[in-house]
Amino acid sequence: MSEDYTVENTSSLNGLGHGIEQWVRQMERLTPLASQDRNPLLELLLVQTDLDSLLATFADHAARVVRIHSLYFDHAQSLRLIQQPPQANLTLHSYPFELRGQHGQLFGQLYYTLEHTLSGSQQRILQQYHQLLCLPLPLYLRLAQLEQQVRLDHLTGLGNRSYFDEAIGRAVEQHSRESHGLVLVLLDLDHFKQINDTWGHPVGDLVLSRFAQLLKNCTRSTDQAFRLGGDEFALLLQPAEPEAWRPVWLRLQHMLITNKELSRFSVGCSLGAASWQSGVAVHSLYEAADAHLYARKKAGKTSLLD
């Protein structure tokens, strides 16, 4: 690369200047885009504050190259970067791309669904964009992993209350811009105090961890599960129709009945749900789901049709 390249505003990456220098040196190994295309994108990628903003910035530029119906980044979990509403009679074309470092290490995969077939020139541009993304991506993945450890409940492995507050706020903000359906589900275990009093806290912890695993198993990769505290849990279902909680409830009830460990202690749960509507604030959505949970518990309603 003939021209000098400087990176500004590295303080936003918390003093990780050494890593940025390595990225810049790796630039010499790339098949170069025109500098007017390469440099602005690389500069934007290098100054993002977290993994989500890094991927969002990349997705925005990729969408200028091809008409994207959906775009997912798959690493430890699947992250939706772009998702257009379903359209009837639309033929879509799928293209997976691996994201690898200079030594062949796999950082993840991008899954494109496009409205038109990918031309050779478009594929070359996307591959060069992917090369640029692979420069900062390992660092952002490590930072995200560290942040994730802080966000997880140590007993169940689900998101903790702090992470839930962050996630629901972000979900409402995203759906305020372009909604594909968001449902909040609140759950708590029935008579959990009796389980602790009768069998002791080690058994209570076992019940909580096994129940958390059931929640993971009855939801999709795009959904999120949290332990809010004690025996209280929450799910964020998205994209989701207003009644999307019902099939989740059905699967969960079946799992509770057939799970040998939980059925031994007669573990049951109660559920309340609320679907986000335009203009509804986070606290109002939570209050609506909590009111639904309270009403169902008071009425003793536990069947799918309640």
N, C-alpha and C positions, 0 to 999 in steps of 0.2 A: 504494500500500500504506500503510495508516494507521498500523499499529503499527511501533514501532522494531524493528530487527532487528540483532542483534550476533552475530558469529561468534567463537567461542572456540577455543582450542587451534590457532591458525593456525601455531604453531611447527612442527607436524608436517608442514606443506607447505613447509618450508625458506625461510621468510621471504617467501613470495609473497603478502603481504598486499594489494598493489596489485591483483593479479588477482582476489582475492576481493571487493574493493570493487566492481570492475566487474561481477562476477556478481550481487552484491546489487542494484546499480542496474538490471540487466536484469530482475530479479524483477518490477519494476513493469510490465513489458510482457507478463507472462504472464496467461493466463486463470486466475484464482486458484482453487486448491483451498481447502477449509476449512483454516484455519491449523493445526488439530490434525493434519491429514494432511500438509500441505506442509512446515511447519517442521522436524519431526523427520527427515523424509527428506532435506531439503536439508542439515541439520546433519550427518547421517551421511555423505552424499556428500562434503561439503567436507573432512572430516577423515580420509579414507582415505589410505593410504600409497602406493598404486600403482594402475595401471590395472586389474589383475586384481581387487583388492579393491573398487575403485569399481564395476566391472561386476557383481561378485558381490552387493554390497549392493543395487544396483538390481534385479537378477534376483530376489532374495529378496522384495522388495516387490511386484514385478510378479506373482509367483506367488501373492500374496495376493488379487489382483484376478481372475485367470483361472486355469483348470487348464491348466498348460503341460506339454506332452509333450516339446518341445525348444525351446531358444532359443539362437540364434547371433548374435554381433555380427560384422559383416563390415566390415573397414577395409583395412589392408594385407594382412591374413590373416583367416581365419575362426576366431573364438574360440568354443568351446562353453561356454555359461553354464549350461544345463540340458539333460540328456538322460536321459529315462526309458527303461527296458528295453522292447524291442519287445513288443507284445501282439497276439495273433491277433484278427481280426475287429473291430478298432478303427478306426473312421472318423476321420481326422484332418483338420484344417482349417488351411491355411497363410495367414499374414498378414505381409507385409513392411511395414516402416515406415522411412522415411528420417529420419535425425537431422541437422537443419540448424540453423545459427546464425541470429541475428537478421538478418543480411545475406544469407542464403540459401546460405552456404557449407556444403557437404556434409561431415559428420564421419564418416559411416558409415551402415550399415543394420542394423536388427534384424529377424531372421527368426523369427517365432513359428510353432510347430506346436501347435495347441490340440486338446483333446479335445472341445470343444463350440464351436459358432459364437459369434462375438464379438457381444455385444449393443451397442446404441448407447451406453449409459451406460458399459459397460466400455471401449469404444473411446475415449471422451472422457477417462476417467481415465488410461488408458495414455498417451494423447497428452500429457496434462499431466505425467505422470511423465517422459515423454521430454523435455519442455521443461526440467524440472529437471535431468535428466541432461546436457543440452547446455550447462549453465552451466559445470561444472568439466571436462567431457570434453575440450575442446581442449588445456587445460593438461596433463592426464594423458596425452593422446596424444603431446604433445611430449616429456614426460619419458620415456615408454616408448620413443620413437624414439632418444633419447640413450642410454638404458640398453642398447637393442638394439645400438647401434654398438659399445659396449664388449664385448658378449657375442659378437660375430661374429669368426670367423677371417678375417684380412685377405686370404688367398689364395683361399679357396674360397667365402666368403660364408655358410658353414654356421655353426651355433653352435660356440663353442670349448669347451675342456674345462671351464672354469669354469661356463659356461652349462649344459653337460651335467649336471654335478654338481647344480646347482640344479634343473634340469628333472626329473631322475629322482627326486630327493628329493620334489619336489612331486607328481609323478605317483603315486608309491607312497603318499604320504599321502592323496591324493584317492581312490585305489582302495581304500584301507583303510576309508574311510567308505562308499563305494558303488562297487563294481567293475563295469566294463563290459568288462574284458579289457585287459591290458597286456602287450606283448611287447617285450623288449629284444633288439636285433640288434647284434652286433659284427662288423665287417668289416675286413680288411686286404688290401692289394694283394700279389699274388704276384710275387716276384723284383723288387721295386721298386728295390732297391739296384743291381741289374744295369742297370736303365734309366738311373739316375743316372750310373753309372760309364761306360756305353757312349755315351750321348747327351748327358750333361751335365745340370746342375741346371735350366737353363731348360726343357728338355724334361720333366724330372721335375715341375716346377711346372705345366706345361701338362697333364700326365697327371692330376695331383691335382685341378686345377680342372675338367677335363672329367669326371672320375669323379664329382666332387661334383655336377655338373649332372645326371648320370644318376641319382644317388640322389634328387634332387629330383623328377625326372620319373617315377620308378617308385613313388612314395609318394603318399598322399592328403594333403589339406589339414589333416587332423587329426593326421597323423604329424609327427615332428620328426627332422631329420638333423643330425649333428654331426661335426666333425673333432676327434678326441681328441689328435692330434699325429702328425707324420710321415705315414705311410701308413695310419694307423688311424682308422676311422670307426665311428659308432654310429647306430642308428635307434631311436626310441621309437614303436612302433605302438600306437595306441589310438583308439577301442575295437578290440579284436582278439581273435580266437580263438587258442588256443595254437599252431596251425599256420599262422598268418597270414604267417609269414616265407617260406613256400614259394612263393606266387605272386609275392612281391617278388623272391625269388631267381630265379625263372623269367624275369621281365621284365628283371631286371638282366643276366642272362646273354645274353639276346637282344640287348639294347642294346650290350653289350660287343662282341659278334660283328659287329654291323652298323654300329657307329660307325667311320667311316673313319680318324679320327685315332688312336683307341685300338687298333684292330685292327692298325694299322701297327706298333705297338710290342708286339704280343701281350700286351696288358694283361689279366690275370685277377685274380680276387679269391677270398678264402676267407671263409666266413660261419659264425657260431655264434649260437644264439638260446636264450632262456629265457623262459618265460611266468611272470608273477608269480602267486603263490598267496597266499592269506590268511596273514598272519603272517610272510611272508618279508621280511627286511630288505634295504635297498638293496645292501649289499656282498655279500650272499648271492646276490641276483639277478644281479649283475655277475659273480661268480665262476662261477655256473652257465652263463652265456652264454660266458664265456671258456673254460671247460672244454670246452664243446661245440665251440667254434672250434678249440681245440688238438687235440681228438680227430679232427675232420674233416680238419685239415691233416696230422696224422700218418698218417692212413689214406689220404691222397691223394684224398679224396672231394670231387667237385665237381659231381656231377649233382643234379638236383632230388630224386631219390628217396633220396639218401644221408641 
